[in-house]
């Protein structure tokens, strides 16, 4: 009897433990809900056997402290069932996600803001643009990670096409698929109307460094991605950490087949940032963004960063923010006519990929804050008018542009426009003032007419 009783007690204990484990597992499953949805084809009918990948994640508010493709759930995938339904289980409910859908006979499609705590995802794909094409019109290949495993759900976006000795950037979607996505085996294919010599693509995948490269037409390509490098540092304001500030990087090289951007993270509570999977063997500008620093009226002086070899960790240490400037001004038409409604003016930084814009007020006035002490530009275009020669900072090589180095706050910056056709690039001074990027930013000085 004692043996039997002890045996029953052990069974009861095991049953209790199993019950507790089931309860804990159930709670954890409830804490990590699935992303669910339905995918339909171009004909509007449920689409079975489509593949759905988690491409990137982001916090519900602001920018994350890790790279968008570095979250643990990135790369998870599912196939749609007979009614087009899919489920990607157990994801972080604190994030929203960007998904990619891939299906035979259809164009790849992004789904933004997929919310595991919200409504079911619904999407309708579009039919493939070119359908079946001869093999010589295809560019195909396979993407693998540093360990040789297939990278699924990676995107390859076409930036330029080379055919017959000429290269065209932009506007290529009428001749070749503008994007391809690697499948479960890491394989991809581009279809073209006619054979092409090569295409330049930007490749991005979960937890691997972005890559730019040329792919020859009519060939198979094995593309090995790498882990890139990590760039870390800390932002300080008068010795105190600056949390929740966005730090960004862009390549210094702006040539179309090399240029890369989109490297952004936020600082944590200690002001620290970590830019991960940064492409190696490259030089970058690192900076804070104007829109993010308005309340503080500060900026990070432009930093030059060399990423070095794969696997490097570049520690920048403590980086001190500096006071930023405000530019207030107005746009003036020489004939006294009122500005067209909703006329917009744009501000940009020459080295950082950082822009802002606003609608001019009725009197032509504008204001931009948190502008760093560096070369900046203003762009404005009004039909029938041109930026006149009265603007000392006029860019004679680019119509509609004012450019110069900001060295202080300016309260009365005037941009003067006159009626007339755009100047020819041959017009203007020939003494280095044709594009005064290194000169102090100066507004137009207008004559004050004496009263009669």
C-alpha positions as a Markdown table, in Angstrom:
| # | Residue | x | y | z |
|---|---|---|---|---|
| 1 | Unk | 0.0 | 0.0 | 0.0 |
| 2 | Unk | 2.8 | 2.4 | 0.9 |
| 3 | Unk | 4.5 | 1.8 | -2.4 |
| 4 | Unk | 1.2 | 2.3 | -4.3 |
| 5 | Unk | 0.5 | 5.5 | -2.3 |
| 6 | Unk | 4.0 | 6.9 | -3.0 |
| 7 | Unk | 3.6 | 6.0 | -6.7 |
| 8 | Unk | 0.3 | 7.9 | -6.8 |
| 9 | Unk | 1.9 | 10.9 | -5.1 |
| 10 | Unk | 4.6 | 11.0 | -7.7 |
| 11 | Unk | 2.0 | 10.8 | -10.5 |
| 12 | Unk | 0.1 | 13.6 | -8.9 |
| 13 | Unk | 3.2 | 15.7 | -8.6 |
| 14 | Unk | 4.1 | 15.1 | -12.2 |
| 15 | Unk | 0.5 | 15.9 | -13.3 |
| 16 | Unk | 0.6 | 19.2 | -11.2 |
| 17 | Unk | 4.0 | 20.2 | -12.8 |
| 18 | Unk | 2.7 | 19.4 | -16.3 |
| 19 | Unk | -0.4 | 21.5 | -15.5 |
| 20 | Unk | 1.7 | 24.4 | -14.3 |
| 21 | Unk | 4.0 | 24.1 | -17.3 |
| 22 | Unk | 0.9 | 24.2 | -19.6 |
| 23 | Unk | -0.4 | 27.3 | -17.8 |
| 24 | Unk | 3.0 | 29.1 | -18.1 |
| 25 | Unk | 3.3 | 28.1 | -21.7 |
| 26 | Unk | -0.2 | 29.4 | -22.4 |
| 27 | Unk | 0.6 | 32.7 | -20.7 |
| 28 | Unk | 3.8 | 33.1 | -22.7 |
| 29 | Unk | 1.9 | 32.3 | -25.9 |
| 30 | Unk | -0.7 | 34.9 | -25.0 |
| 31 | Unk | 2.1 | 37.4 | -24.4 |
| 32 | Unk | 3.6 | 36.7 | -27.8 |
| 33 | Unk | 0.7 | 36.7 | -30.2 |
| 34 | Unk | 0.9 | 35.7 | -33.9 |
| 35 | Unk | 0.6 | 37.8 | -37.0 |
| 36 | Unk | -2.3 | 36.5 | -39.0 |
| 37 | Unk | -3.8 | 37.5 | -42.3 |
| 38 | Unk | -5.2 | 36.6 | -45.7 |
| 39 | Unk | -3.5 | 37.1 | -49.1 |
| 40 | Unk | -5.5 | 37.3 | -52.3 |
| 41 | Unk | -4.2 | 37.1 | -55.9 |
| 42 | Unk | -4.6 | 39.5 | -58.7 |
| 43 | Unk | -8.0 | 38.0 | -59.5 |
| 44 | Unk | -9.3 | 38.8 | -56.0 |
| 45 | Unk | -9.4 | 35.1 | -55.0 |
| 46 | Unk | -7.7 | 33.6 | -52.0 |
| 47 | Unk | -4.1 | 32.8 | -52.9 |
| 48 | Unk | -2.7 | 29.5 | -51.5 |
| 49 | Unk | 1.0 | 28.7 | -51.2 |
| 50 | Unk | 2.2 | 32.3 | -51.1 |
| 51 | Unk | 5.2 | 32.9 | -48.8 |
| 52 | Unk | 5.0 | 35.7 | -46.2 |
| 53 | Unk | 8.3 | 36.9 | -44.6 |
| 54 | Unk | 8.9 | 39.3 | -41.7 |
| 55 | Unk | 11.3 | 41.8 | -43.3 |
| 56 | Unk | 11.8 | 44.4 | -40.6 |
| 57 | Unk | 10.4 | 45.5 | -37.2 |
| 58 | Unk | 10.1 | 48.8 | -35.4 |
| 59 | Unk | 8.8 | 50.2 | -32.1 |
| 60 | Unk | 5.3 | 51.5 | -32.0 |
| 61 | Unk | 6.7 | 55.0 | -31.4 |
| 62 | Unk | 10.0 | 56.5 | -32.6 |
| 63 | Unk | 13.1 | 54.7 | -33.9 |
| 64 | Unk | 14.4 | 51.5 | -32.4 |
| 65 | Unk | 17.8 | 51.1 | -30.6 |
| 66 | Unk | 18.7 | 48.2 | -33.0 |
| 67 | Unk | 18.7 | 47.9 | -36.8 |
| 68 | Unk | 15.2 | 47.2 | -38.3 |
| 69 | Unk | 16.2 | 43.8 | -39.6 |
| 70 | Unk | 18.1 | 42.7 | -36.5 |
| 71 | Unk | 15.1 | 41.9 | -34.3 |
| 72 | Unk | 14.8 | 38.2 | -33.4 |
| 73 | Unk | 11.5 | 37.8 | -35.3 |
| 74 | Unk | 12.9 | 39.1 | -38.6 |
| 75 | Unk | 13.2 | 36.3 | -41.1 |
| 76 | Unk | 10.3 | 34.3 | -39.7 |
| 77 | Unk | 8.0 | 33.1 | -42.5 |
| 78 | Unk | 4.8 | 31.3 | -43.3 |
| 79 | Unk | 3.0 | 29.9 | -46.3 |
| 80 | Unk | -0.7 | 30.6 | -47.0 |
| 81 | Unk | -3.2 | 27.8 | -46.8 |
| 82 | Unk | -6.0 | 26.9 | -49.2 |
| 83 | Unk | -8.0 | 30.0 | -48.3 |
| 84 | Unk | -5.0 | 32.3 | -48.5 |
| 85 | Unk | -4.7 | 32.4 | -44.7 |
| 86 | Unk | -1.4 | 32.6 | -42.9 |
| 87 | Unk | 0.0 | 32.7 | -39.4 |
| 88 | Unk | 3.4 | 33.7 | -38.2 |
| 89 | Unk | 3.4 | 32.6 | -34.5 |
| 90 | Unk | 4.8 | 34.1 | -31.4 |
| 91 | Unk | 6.2 | 37.6 | -32.2 |
| 92 | Unk | 7.0 | 40.6 | -30.0 |
| 93 | Unk | 3.8 | 42.6 | -29.4 |
| 94 | Unk | 5.8 | 45.7 | -28.6 |
| 95 | Unk | 6.7 | 46.0 | -32.3 |
| 96 | Unk | 4.9 | 46.4 | -35.6 |
| 97 | Unk | 6.3 | 44.7 | -38.7 |
| 98 | Unk | 7.0 | 45.1 | -42.4 |
| 99 | Unk | 6.2 | 42.0 | -44.3 |
| 100 | Unk | 7.1 | 40.8 | -47.8 |
| 101 | Unk | 4.7 | 38.5 | -49.8 |
| 102 | Unk | 6.1 | 36.4 | -52.6 |
| 103 | Unk | 3.9 | 34.2 | -54.9 |
| 104 | Unk | 4.4 | 32.7 | -58.3 |
| 105 | Unk | 2.9 | 34.7 | -61.1 |
| 106 | Unk | 2.7 | 37.9 | -58.9 |
| 107 | Unk | 4.8 | 40.8 | -58.1 |
| 108 | Unk | 6.5 | 40.9 | -54.6 |
| 109 | Unk | 4.6 | 43.1 | -52.2 |
| 110 | Unk | 5.4 | 44.9 | -49.0 |
| 111 | Unk | 2.9 | 45.1 | -46.2 |
| 112 | Unk | 3.6 | 47.9 | -43.7 |
| 113 | Unk | 2.6 | 48.2 | -40.1 |
| 114 | Unk | 1.5 | 44.6 | -39.6 |
| 115 | Unk | 0.3 | 44.6 | -35.9 |
| 116 | Unk | 0.2 | 41.3 | -34.0 |
| 117 | Unk | -2.2 | 42.9 | -31.5 |
| 118 | Unk | -4.4 | 44.5 | -34.2 |
| 119 | Unk | -6.6 | 43.5 | -37.0 |
| 120 | Unk | -5.9 | 40.6 | -39.4 |
| 121 | Unk | -3.6 | 41.6 | -42.3 |
| 122 | Unk | -5.3 | 41.7 | -45.7 |
| 123 | Unk | -3.5 | 42.2 | -49.0 |
| 124 | Unk | -4.1 | 41.7 | -52.7 |
| 125 | Unk | -1.2 | 41.1 | -55.0 |
| 126 | Unk | -0.7 | 42.3 | -58.5 |
| 127 | Unk | 0.1 | 40.1 | -61.4 |
| 128 | Unk | 3.7 | 39.7 | -62.6 |
| 129 | Unk | 4.5 | 42.4 | -65.1 |
| 130 | Unk | 6.3 | 40.3 | -67.7 |
| 131 | Unk | 5.0 | 36.8 | -67.2 |
| 132 | Unk | 7.1 | 34.0 | -68.6 |
| 133 | Unk | 10.3 | 35.2 | -70.5 |
| 134 | Unk | 13.1 | 33.3 | -72.2 |
| 135 | Unk | 16.1 | 32.3 | -70.0 |
| 136 | Unk | 18.4 | 34.8 | -71.8 |
| 137 | Unk | 16.1 | 37.5 | -70.5 |
| 138 | Unk | 16.5 | 36.5 | -66.9 |
| 139 | Unk | 19.0 | 37.2 | -64.1 |
| 140 | Unk | 18.9 | 34.6 | -61.4 |
| 141 | Unk | 20.9 | 33.5 | -58.4 |
| 142 | Unk | 21.1 | 32.5 | -54.8 |
| 143 | Unk | 21.9 | 34.4 | -51.6 |
| 144 | Unk | 23.7 | 32.8 | -48.7 |
| 145 | Unk | 24.8 | 34.1 | -45.3 |
| 146 | Unk | 28.4 | 34.0 | -43.9 |
| 147 | Unk | 27.9 | 30.3 | -42.9 |
| 148 | Unk | 26.6 | 29.3 | -46.3 |
| 149 | Unk | 23.0 | 29.0 | -45.3 |
| 150 | Unk | 20.3 | 30.4 | -47.6 |
| 151 | Unk | 19.0 | 33.9 | -46.9 |
| 152 | Unk | 15.2 | 33.9 | -47.4 |
| 153 | Unk | 13.2 | 37.0 | -47.6 |
| 154 | Unk | 16.0 | 39.2 | -48.8 |
| 155 | Unk | 15.1 | 42.0 | -51.2 |
| 156 | Unk | 17.1 | 42.9 | -54.3 |
| 157 | Unk | 16.1 | 46.3 | -55.7 |
| 158 | Unk | 17.2 | 47.4 | -59.2 |
| 159 | Unk | 18.9 | 50.9 | -59.2 |
| 160 | Unk | 20.3 | 50.9 | -62.7 |
| 161 | Unk | 20.4 | 48.9 | -66.0 |
| 162 | Unk | 23.3 | 48.7 | -68.4 |
| 163 | Unk | 22.5 | 47.8 | -72.0 |
| 164 | Unk | 24.6 | 48.3 | -75.2 |
| 165 | Unk | 27.2 | 50.4 | -73.5 |
| 166 | Unk | 24.7 | 52.9 | -71.9 |
| 167 | Unk | 23.6 | 52.9 | -68.2 |
| 168 | Unk | 20.3 | 54.2 | -67.1 |
| 169 | Unk | 19.4 | 54.9 | -63.4 |
| 170 | Unk | 15.8 | 55.2 | -62.4 |
| 171 | Unk | 12.7 | 54.6 | -64.5 |
| 172 | Unk | 13.7 | 51.0 | -65.3 |
| 173 | Unk | 10.5 | 49.2 | -64.3 |
| 174 | Unk | 9.2 | 49.1 | -67.8 |
| 175 | Unk | 12.1 | 47.0 | -69.0 |
| 176 | Unk | 12.8 | 44.7 | -66.0 |
| 177 | Unk | 11.4 | 43.7 | -62.6 |
| 178 | Unk | 12.2 | 46.5 | -60.2 |
| 179 | Unk | 12.5 | 44.1 | -57.3 |
| 180 | Unk | 13.1 | 40.4 | -56.5 |
| 181 | Unk | 12.8 | 38.5 | -53.3 |
| 182 | Unk | 14.8 | 35.4 | -52.3 |
| 183 | Unk | 12.6 | 32.4 | -51.6 |
| 184 | Unk | 13.0 | 29.6 | -48.9 |
| 185 | Unk | 16.1 | 28.4 | -50.7 |
| 186 | Unk | 17.6 | 31.8 | -51.0 |
| 187 | Unk | 16.9 | 31.9 | -54.8 |
| 188 | Unk | 15.7 | 34.8 | -56.8 |
| 189 | Unk | 15.0 | 35.8 | -60.4 |
| 190 | Unk | 14.6 | 39.0 | -62.4 |
| 191 | Unk | 12.6 | 39.0 | -65.6 |
| 192 | Unk | 13.3 | 41.5 | -68.4 |
| 193 | Unk | 11.5 | 42.4 | -71.6 |
| 194 | Unk | 14.8 | 42.0 | -73.5 |
| 195 | Unk | 18.2 | 40.8 | -72.6 |
| 196 | Unk | 20.3 | 43.3 | -70.5 |
| 197 | Unk | 24.0 | 43.4 | -70.0 |
| 198 | Unk | 23.8 | 43.9 | -66.3 |
| 199 | Unk | 21.9 | 45.6 | -63.5 |
| 200 | Unk | 23.0 | 47.2 | -60.3 |
| 201 | Unk | 21.1 | 46.2 | -57.2 |
| 202 | Unk | 20.8 | 46.9 | -53.5 |
| 203 | Unk | 20.5 | 43.7 | -51.5 |
| 204 | Unk | 19.1 | 43.7 | -47.9 |
| 205 | Unk | 18.3 | 40.8 | -45.7 |
| 206 | Unk | 17.7 | 39.9 | -42.1 |
| 207 | Unk | 20.8 | 40.4 | -39.9 |
| 208 | Unk | 23.2 | 40.7 | -42.8 |
| 209 | Unk | 25.0 | 43.9 | -44.1 |
| 210 | Unk | 23.4 | 45.7 | -47.0 |
| 211 | Unk | 25.2 | 45.3 | -50.3 |
| 212 | Unk | 25.4 | 47.1 | -53.7 |
| 213 | Unk | 26.7 | 45.1 | -56.7 |
| 214 | Unk | 26.3 | 44.5 | -60.4 |
| 215 | Unk | 24.7 | 41.3 | -61.7 |
| 216 | Unk | 25.4 | 40.2 | -65.3 |
| 217 | Unk | 22.4 | 39.3 | -67.5 |
| 218 | Unk | 21.8 | 35.6 | -68.5 |
| 219 | Unk | 24.0 | 34.3 | -65.7 |
| 220 | Unk | 23.6 | 32.5 | -62.4 |
| 221 | Unk | 25.0 | 34.3 | -59.3 |
| 222 | Unk | 26.0 | 33.0 | -55.9 |
| 223 | Unk | 26.0 | 36.0 | -53.5 |
| 224 | Unk | 27.5 | 35.6 | -50.1 |
| 225 | Unk | 26.4 | 38.3 | -47.6 |
| 226 | Unk | 28.4 | 39.2 | -44.6 |
| 227 | Unk | 27.8 | 40.4 | -41.0 |
| 228 | Unk | 29.4 | 43.8 | -41.7 |
| 229 | Unk | 30.7 | 45.9 | -38.8 |
| 230 | Unk | 29.2 | 47.6 | -35.7 |
| 231 | Unk | 29.6 | 51.4 | -35.0 |
| 232 | Unk | 28.9 | 52.4 | -31.4 |
| 233 | Unk | 29.1 | 55.6 | -29.3 |
| 234 | Unk | 27.4 | 57.8 | -26.8 |
| 235 | Unk | 25.7 | 61.3 | -27.2 |
| 236 | Unk | 26.3 | 63.8 | -24.5 |
| 237 | Unk | 25.0 | 67.3 | -23.8 |
| 238 | Unk | 27.2 | 69.1 | -21.4 |
| 239 | Unk | 28.3 | 65.8 | -20.0 |
| 240 | Unk | 24.8 | 64.4 | -19.6 |
| 241 | Unk | 23.5 | 61.4 | -21.7 |
| 242 | Unk | 21.0 | 62.3 | -24.5 |
| 243 | Unk | 18.4 | 59.5 | -24.8 |
| 244 | Unk | 16.0 | 58.9 | -27.7 |
| 245 | Unk | 18.0 | 60.8 | -30.3 |
| 246 | Unk | 18.2 | 59.4 | -33.8 |
| 247 | Unk | 21.8 | 58.8 | -35.1 |
| 248 | Unk | 22.1 | 58.2 | -38.8 |
| 249 | Unk | 24.9 | 57.4 | -41.3 |
| 250 | Unk | 25.3 | 57.8 | -45.1 |
| 251 | Unk | 28.2 | 56.8 | -47.4 |
| 252 | Unk | 30.5 | 59.6 | -48.3 |
| 253 | Unk | 30.7 | 58.3 | -51.8 |
| 254 | Unk | 27.6 | 59.6 | -53.7 |
| 255 | Unk | 28.2 | 57.9 | -57.1 |
| 256 | Unk | 25.0 | 56.1 | -57.9 |
| 257 | Unk | 26.4 | 52.5 | -58.1 |
| 258 | Unk | 28.0 | 52.9 | -54.6 |
| 259 | Unk | 25.9 | 55.3 | -52.5 |
| 260 | Unk | 24.0 | 53.7 | -49.6 |
| 261 | Unk | 21.8 | 55.3 | -46.8 |
| 262 | Unk | 19.2 | 54.2 | -44.4 |
| 263 | Unk | 21.4 | 53.4 | -41.4 |
| 264 | Unk | 19.5 | 54.8 | -38.4 |
| 265 | Unk | 19.1 | 53.9 | -34.7 |
| 266 | Unk | 18.0 | 55.7 | -31.5 |
| 267 | Unk | 20.1 | 56.2 | -28.4 |
| 268 | Unk | 19.1 | 54.3 | -25.3 |
| 269 | Unk | 18.5 | 55.7 | -21.8 |
| 270 | Unk | 22.3 | 56.1 | -21.3 |
| 271 | Unk | 22.7 | 58.0 | -24.6 |
| 272 | Unk | 24.4 | 55.0 | -26.2 |
| 273 | Unk | 23.8 | 53.9 | -29.8 |
| 274 | Unk | 24.8 | 50.8 | -31.8 |
| 275 | Unk | 24.6 | 50.8 | -35.6 |
| 276 | Unk | 24.8 | 47.1 | -36.5 |
| 277 | Unk | 25.4 | 45.2 | -39.8 |
| 278 | Unk | 27.0 | 48.3 | -41.4 |
| 279 | Unk | 28.7 | 47.5 | -44.7 |
| 280 | Unk | 32.4 | 47.1 | -44.3 |
| 281 | Unk | 35.3 | 48.7 | -46.1 |
| 282 | Unk | 33.5 | 52.0 | -46.5 |
| 283 | Unk | 33.6 | 55.6 | -45.3 |
| 284 | Unk | 30.5 | 57.3 | -43.8 |
| 285 | Unk | 29.2 | 60.6 | -42.4 |
| 286 | Unk | 27.5 | 60.1 | -39.0 |
| 287 | Unk | 25.1 | 62.8 | -37.8 |
| 288 | Unk | 21.9 | 63.6 | -35.9 |
| 289 | Unk | 18.8 | 64.7 | -37.8 |
| 290 | Unk | 17.4 | 68.2 | -37.7 |
| 291 | Unk | 13.8 | 67.2 | -37.1 |
| 292 | Unk | 14.8 | 65.1 | -34.1 |
| 293 | Unk | 16.8 | 67.8 | -32.4 |
| 294 | Unk | 14.5 | 70.8 | -32.6 |
| 295 | Unk | 13.4 | 70.7 | -29.0 |
| 296 | Unk | 17.0 | 70.6 | -27.8 |
| 297 | Unk | 18.3 | 73.2 | -30.4 |
| 298 | Unk | 21.4 | 71.0 | -30.7 |
| 299 | Unk | 23.2 | 69.0 | -33.3 |
| 300 | Unk | 26.1 | 66.5 | -33.6 |
| 301 | Unk | 28.9 | 67.9 | -35.7 |
| 302 | Unk | 29.4 | 65.8 | -38.8 |
| 303 | Unk | 31.6 | 62.8 | -38.0 |
| 304 | Unk | 33.7 | 60.8 | -40.5 |
| 305 | Unk | 33.6 | 57.1 | -39.8 |
| 306 | Unk | 35.6 | 54.3 | -41.5 |
| 307 | Unk | 33.9 | 50.9 | -41.0 |
| 308 | Unk | 37.0 | 48.8 | -41.8 |
| 309 | Unk | 37.0 | 45.1 | -42.2 |
| 310 | Unk | 34.1 | 42.6 | -41.6 |
| 311 | Unk | 33.7 | 41.9 | -37.9 |
| 312 | Unk | 35.2 | 45.2 | -36.8 |
| 313 | Unk | 33.7 | 47.1 | -33.9 |
| 314 | Unk | 34.2 | 50.8 | -34.3 |
| 315 | Unk | 33.9 | 52.6 | -30.9 |
| 316 | Unk | 33.5 | 56.4 | -31.3 |
| 317 | Unk | 33.3 | 57.0 | -27.6 |
| 318 | Unk | 31.6 | 60.1 | -26.2 |
| 319 | Unk | 30.3 | 62.6 | -28.8 |
| 320 | Unk | 29.3 | 66.0 | -27.6 |
| 321 | Unk | 26.3 | 67.8 | -29.1 |
| 322 | Unk | 26.8 | 71.4 | -30.1 |
| 323 | Unk | 24.4 | 74.4 | -30.3 |
| 324 | Unk | 22.4 | 74.4 | -33.6 |
| 325 | Unk | 21.2 | 77.5 | -35.4 |
| 326 | Unk | 17.9 | 78.9 | -36.6 |
| 327 | Unk | 17.3 | 80.4 | -40.1 |
| 328 | Unk | 14.4 | 82.8 | -40.4 |
| 329 | Unk | 13.7 | 84.5 | -43.7 |
| 330 | Unk | 11.4 | 85.2 | -46.6 |
| 331 | Unk | 11.0 | 84.7 | -50.3 |
| 332 | Unk | 10.5 | 87.9 | -52.3 |
| 333 | Unk | 9.3 | 88.2 | -55.9 |
| 334 | Unk | 10.8 | 91.1 | -57.8 |
| 335 | Unk | 7.5 | 92.1 | -59.5 |
| 336 | Unk | 5.6 | 92.3 | -56.2 |
| 337 | Unk | 3.2 | 89.6 | -57.1 |
| 338 | Unk | 1.8 | 87.4 | -54.3 |
| 339 | Unk | 3.3 | 83.9 | -53.9 |
| 340 | Unk | 1.3 | 81.0 | -55.4 |
| 341 | Unk | -0.7 | 79.2 | -52.6 |
| 342 | Unk | 1.0 | 76.3 | -50.9 |
| 343 | Unk | 4.5 | 77.2 | -52.2 |
| 344 | Unk | 7.0 | 75.0 | -50.4 |
| 345 | Unk | 10.7 | 75.6 | -49.6 |
| 346 | Unk | 13.1 | 72.8 | -48.9 |
| 347 | Unk | 16.3 | 72.7 | -46.7 |
| 348 | Unk | 19.0 | 70.1 | -47.0 |
| 349 | Unk | 22.5 | 69.3 | -45.8 |
| 350 | Unk | 25.1 | 68.8 | -48.4 |
| 351 | Unk | 26.9 | 65.9 | -46.7 |
| 352 | Unk | 24.2 | 64.4 | -44.5 |
| 353 | Unk | 21.1 | 62.7 | -46.0 |
| 354 | Unk | 18.9 | 65.1 | -43.9 |
| 355 | Unk | 16.1 | 67.3 | -45.3 |
| 356 | Unk | 13.2 | 69.4 | -44.2 |
| 357 | Unk | 10.5 | 71.4 | -45.9 |
| 358 | Unk | 7.6 | 73.7 | -45.1 |
| 359 | Unk | 4.9 | 75.8 | -46.8 |
| 360 | Unk | 5.7 | 79.5 | -47.1 |
| 361 | Unk | 3.4 | 81.8 | -45.3 |
| 362 | Unk | 1.4 | 84.4 | -47.3 |
| 363 | Unk | 4.2 | 87.0 | -46.8 |
| 364 | Unk | 6.8 | 84.5 | -48.0 |
| 365 | Unk | 8.3 | 83.9 | -44.6 |
| 366 | Unk | 9.8 | 80.7 | -43.3 |
| 367 | Unk | 11.8 | 79.3 | -40.3 |
| 368 | Unk | 14.0 | 76.2 | -39.9 |
| 369 | Unk | 15.4 | 75.3 | -36.5 |
| 370 | Unk | 18.2 | 72.9 | -35.3 |
| 371 | Unk | 20.3 | 73.5 | -38.4 |
| 372 | Unk | 23.9 | 72.5 | -37.8 |
| 373 | Unk | 27.0 | 74.6 | -38.6 |
| 374 | Unk | 27.8 | 73.2 | -42.0 |
| 375 | Unk | 27.1 | 73.5 | -45.7 |
| 376 | Unk | 23.3 | 73.7 | -46.3 |
| 377 | Unk | 21.1 | 74.4 | -49.3 |
| 378 | Unk | 17.6 | 75.8 | -49.9 |
| 379 | Unk | 15.5 | 74.8 | -52.9 |
| 380 | Unk | 12.5 | 76.6 | -54.2 |
| 381 | Unk | 10.8 | 76.6 | -57.6 |
| 382 | Unk | 8.0 | 78.9 | -58.7 |
| 383 | Unk | 6.8 | 78.5 | -62.3 |
| 384 | Unk | 8.0 | 81.5 | -64.4 |
| 385 | Unk | 10.5 | 82.7 | -61.9 |
| 386 | Unk | 14.2 | 82.1 | -61.3 |
| 387 | Unk | 16.6 | 82.8 | -58.4 |
| 388 | Unk | 18.2 | 86.1 | -59.3 |
| 389 | Unk | 21.8 | 87.2 | -59.4 |
| 390 | Unk | 21.1 | 89.4 | -56.3 |
| 391 | Unk | 21.5 | 86.2 | -54.2 |
| 392 | Unk | 25.2 | 86.0 | -53.2 |
| 393 | Unk | 24.7 | 82.3 | -52.4 |
| 394 | Unk | 23.0 | 81.3 | -55.6 |
| 395 | Unk | 24.1 | 78.0 | -57.0 |
| 396 | Unk | 24.7 | 78.7 | -60.7 |
| 397 | Unk | 25.0 | 75.0 | -61.6 |
| 398 | Unk | 21.6 | 74.0 | -60.1 |
| 399 | Unk | 18.6 | 76.0 | -60.8 |
| 400 | Unk | 16.3 | 76.8 | -57.9 |
| 401 | Unk | 19.1 | 76.3 | -55.3 |
| 402 | Unk | 20.8 | 78.5 | -52.7 |
| 403 | Unk | 23.9 | 77.0 | -51.1 |
| 404 | Unk | 26.5 | 78.1 | -48.5 |
| 405 | Unk | 28.0 | 77.4 | -45.1 |
| 406 | Unk | 25.9 | 78.3 | -42.1 |
| 407 | Unk | 28.0 | 79.9 | -39.3 |
| 408 | Unk | 25.4 | 81.6 | -37.1 |
| 409 | Unk | 21.6 | 82.0 | -36.7 |
| 410 | Unk | 20.1 | 84.3 | -39.3 |
| 411 | Unk | 16.9 | 86.3 | -38.7 |
| 412 | Unk | 16.5 | 88.1 | -42.0 |
| 413 | Unk | 17.6 | 85.7 | -44.8 |
| 414 | Unk | 16.1 | 86.9 | -48.1 |
| 415 | Unk | 15.8 | 84.8 | -51.2 |
| 416 | Unk | 15.1 | 87.0 | -54.2 |
| 417 | Unk | 13.3 | 85.6 | -57.3 |
| 418 | Unk | 12.8 | 87.4 | -60.6 |
| 419 | Unk | 10.5 | 86.7 | -63.5 |
| 420 | Unk | 12.3 | 85.0 | -66.4 |
| 421 | Unk | 13.6 | 81.7 | -67.9 |
| 422 | Unk | 16.2 | 79.7 | -65.9 |
| 423 | Unk | 19.7 | 80.8 | -66.3 |
| 424 | Unk | 22.0 | 78.8 | -68.5 |
| 425 | Unk | 24.8 | 76.9 | -66.7 |
| 426 | Unk | 27.3 | 79.0 | -68.6 |
| 427 | Unk | 25.9 | 82.2 | -67.0 |
| 428 | Unk | 27.2 | 83.6 | -63.7 |
| 429 | Unk | 30.7 | 84.2 | -62.3 |
| 430 | Unk | 33.7 | 82.1 | -63.2 |
| 431 | Unk | 35.8 | 82.7 | -60.1 |
| 432 | Unk | 34.7 | 79.8 | -58.0 |
| 433 | Unk | 31.5 | 81.5 | -56.9 |
| 434 | Unk | 29.4 | 79.5 | -59.3 |
| 435 | Unk | 28.7 | 77.0 | -56.5 |
| 436 | Unk | 29.7 | 78.6 | -53.2 |
| 437 | Unk | 29.5 | 75.6 | -51.0 |
| 438 | Unk | 32.4 | 76.6 | -48.8 |
| 439 | Unk | 31.4 | 80.3 | -48.6 |
| 440 | Unk | 29.3 | 81.7 | -45.7 |
| 441 | Unk | 25.6 | 81.6 | -46.4 |
| 442 | Unk | 24.3 | 85.1 | -47.4 |
| 443 | Unk | 20.9 | 86.3 | -48.3 |
| 444 | Unk | 20.0 | 88.8 | -51.0 |
| 445 | Unk | 20.4 | 92.5 | -50.3 |
| 446 | Unk | 17.5 | 94.4 | -51.8 |
| 447 | Unk | 17.5 | 98.1 | -52.7 |
| 448 | Unk | 15.3 | 100.3 | -50.7 |
| 449 | Unk | 13.6 | 102.7 | -53.0 |
| 450 | Unk | 13.3 | 106.3 | -51.7 |
| 451 | Unk | 9.8 | 107.7 | -51.4 |
| 452 | Unk | 8.9 | 110.4 | -54.0 |
